[in-house]
């Protein structure tokens, strides 16, 4: 026998596992959900009653469970229009078919009907929990009329979905919630926030999890991104760019000869040189990659030879090759304010391949540069 202390600990652990988690939903959202569900059922019932022949049932019980999903979890894959209408209707048809065609006791017929309904909903991508209740309802009420799956089941479901579309939209909830979200397209001049991990990584984790998730993929990715950013903020505390940036900054100017700029990169063992004007405002940035791209245009064998040709000043007054930094630099430079929180820049380094971000102060003048090394040091030491 287990010792009393061990038994008590296991019993307490089991009770804790059974305890429901608190709902992270405020009173306003709860009121929105219950009002929506009530109005949805009222609309579906009233319109169905008007459309049905007298004496026929005009509202089916599983619709109450569907209302919980449509209005309480409008982003859930289980609550989308095809899941609601297809899941309930297909499951009702399965229940009727089992009752008509299977010579089994009622209890066995009910079990088979629910199991087959779930399997068919999986196949048709319309998994909807109330669908299981719809198939069971057909068996327990001995419904053998195929028409019942359309009137009232399909009609009820369709009207509830339409009510959900109107109500959720009016109350600020996206419904239907697209399950195949394309990458956002940036408007001209706008920038889209980069993801912290790729689609391939998320898909691999979901495949390994191998369970039905009651949350859409894009919402899951968004929640993970926000949690990651919050973690960075907690670890980095109130650190600003000014707290960890490298100074002084080795810079160059638009008219600096390429050979001189390359020598600075080599001498200081850095990967980029901010290009500034006479008052230290950023006009561009030149990196080792910029030199390599410019060297590729030279007609010589071997990278070393092409780079040497690029760096060698032309003896003529007019040259077909670049001669100064301004001719090969990148003009679009991502910069950050010295007062900006470090945590906000972590995604730029982790997901976009940035190795260095110039830091500007008052009047947009260069005051420092933030590198991956600076960020790693900050993350390793914490706040």
Long-range contacts (C-beta under 8 A, 24 or more apart in sequence): 32-71, 32-171, 32-173, 33-71, 33-72, 36-67, 36-70, 36-71, 36-163, 36-164, 36-167, 36-168, 36-171, 37-67, 37-68, 37-70, 37-71, 37-72, 39-163, 39-167, 40-67, 40-70, 40-71, 40-160, 40-163, 40-164, 40-167, 41-67, 41-160, 43-159, 43-160, 43-163, 44-156, 44-159, 44-160, 44-163, 45-156, 47-159, 48-151, 48-152, 48-155, 48-156, 48-159, 51-151, 51-155, 52-151, 52-152, 56-151, 56-152, 57-152, 58-152, 59-152, 59-156, 60-88, 60-134, 60-137, 60-152, 60-153, 60-156, 61-133, 61-137, 62-88, 62-130, 62-131, 62-133, 62-134, 62-137, 62-153, 63-88, 63-130, 63-156, 63-157, 63-160, 64-130, 65-129, 65-130, 65-133, 66-128, 66-130, 66-157, 66-160, 67-160, 69-128, 69-129, 69-130, 70-160, 70-161, 70-163, 70-164, 70-168, 70-175, 71-164, 71-167, 71-168, 73-214, 74-164, 74-168, 74-173, 74-174, 74-175, 74-177, 75-173, 75-174, 75-175, 75-177, 75-215, 75-216, 75-219, 76-177, 76-214, 76-215, 76-216, 77-127, 77-179, 77-213, 77-214, 77-215, 77-216, 78-127, 78-128, 78-129, 78-212, 78-214, 79-128, 79-164, 79-175, 80-176, 80-177, 80-179, 81-161, 81-165, 81-176, 82-125, 82-126, 83-125, 83-126, 83-127, 83-128, 84-128, 84-130, 84-157, 84-160, 84-161, 85-126, 85-154, 85-157, 85-158, 85-161, 86-121, 86-124, 86-126, 86-128, 87-121, 87-126, 87-127, 87-128, 87-130, 87-131, 87-134, 88-128, 88-130, 88-131, 88-134, 88-153, 88-154, 88-156, 88-157, 89-134, 89-149, 89-150, 89-153, 89-154, 89-157, 90-117, 90-120, 90-121, 90-124, 90-126, 90-131, 91-117, 91-120, 91-121, 91-128, 91-131, 91-132, 91-134, 91-135, 92-134, 92-135, 92-137, 92-138, 92-148, 92-149, 92-153, 92-154, 93-146, 93-149, 94-120, 94-135, 95-134, 95-135, 95-136, 95-137, 95-138, 95-139, 95-143, 96-138, 96-143, 96-144, 96-145, 96-146, 96-148, 96-149, 98-135, 98-138, 98-139, 99-138, 99-139, 99-142, 99-143, 99-144, 100-144, 106-139, 106-140, 109-139, 110-136, 110-139, 110-140, 113-138, 113-139, 127-212, 177-216, 177-219, 178-218, 179-216, 179-217, 181-216, 181-217, 181-218, 193-347, 194-347, 194-348, 194-351, 194-352, 195-221, 195-225, 195-347, 195-351, 196-224, 196-225, 196-228, 196-229, 196-347, 196-350, 196-351, 197-224, 197-351, 225-347, 229-343, 229-344, 229-346, 229-347, 232-342, 232-343, 232-346, 232-379, 233-341, 233-343, 235-343, 235-379, 235-382, 235-383, 236-341, 236-342, 236-343, 236-346, 236-378, 236-379, 236-382, 236-383, 237-382, 237-383, 238-341, 238-383, 239-341, 239-342, 239-343, 239-378, 239-383, 240-338, 240-339, 240-340, 240-341, 240-342, 241-336, 241-337, 241-338, 241-339, 241-340, 241-342, 241-345, 241-359, 241-368, 241-370, 242-338, 242-339, 242-359, 242-361, 242-367, 242-368, 243-342, 243-378, 244-342, 244-370, 244-374, 244-375, 244-377, 244-378, 245-338, 245-359, 245-367, 245-368, 245-369, 245-370, 245-374, 246-368, 246-369, 246-370, 246-371, 246-374, 247-367, 247-368, 247-369, 248-368, 249-274, 249-358, 249-366, 249-367, 249-368, 249-369, 251-275, 251-276, 251-280, 251-366, 252-276, 252-286, 252-325, 253-277, 253-325, 254-283, 254-284, 254-324, 254-325, 254-326, 254-329, 255-324, 255-325, 255-326, 256-324, 256-325, 257-313, 257-323, 257-324, 257-325, 258-291, 258-294, 258-310, 258-311, 258-322, 258-323, 258-324, 258-325, 258-328, 259-311, 259-312, 259-313, 261-286, 261-325, 262-291, 262-311, 265-291, 271-355, 271-356, 272-355, 272-356, 272-369, 273-325, 274-333, 274-358, 274-366, 274-369, 275-325, 275-326, 275-329, 276-366, 279-363, 279-365, 280-365, 280-366, 281-360, 281-363, 281-364, 281-365, 281-366, 282-333, 282-335, 282-358, 282-360, 282-364, 282-366, 283-326, 283-329, 283-331, 284-325, 284-326, 284-329, 284-330, 284-331, 284-333, 285-329, 285-330, 285-333, 285-356, 285-358, 286-325, 286-328, 286-329, 286-330, 287-330, 290-328, 290-329, 290-330, 291-328, 293-328, 294-321, 294-322, 294-327, 294-328, 297-321, 333-358, 335-359, 335-360, 335-364, 336-360, 336-370, 337-361, 338-367, 338-368, 342-375, 342-378, 345-370, 345-375, 346-375, 346-379, 349-375
